[in-house]
């Protein structure tokens, strides 16, 4: 699992929320996974460092993440890194 604050360039990831794991285990439902863009200079983090904001800098009015608003950083689990944007190009990331 990657620490969310370590992303220094825009990165597309698959994530889920820790509380969803607890709900899934208790009620026998599946965990919901989301695609989100994390990192880079446009990613707001609260002054206290406890929250991160998603879809703050949506491109052309289109959301870049399936997650919206301020979220507690410690509630996010990064499951997979999909792509990183370097030099304005998206590049697939090898997970092996």
C-alpha positions, 0 to 999 in steps of 0.5 A: 500500500502506498502512502497517499501523500507521496505522489509528487506527479499526477497519478491515476490510482484505484482506491477504496475507503477503510470504513468500507472494508468494515461495512463489507465485513459486517454486512457481507457486501462488496467493497467499492473501488474508485479511480482517482487522480492524486498528486501534483501541484494542483492537489490541495492538502489541508494546512493540518495535513489530515485532508486531501481534496479530489476534483479540485482542478477538474479539466474542462469542467469534467471530473478527473476522479470518481471521488469528490471533495475533502477526504481524510487521508488516513481513511484512503487505501491505495490499491493499485497505481494505474498511470503517471503523468510526466511531461504532459503524457500519461504513462502506464505503470508496471505493477510487477 
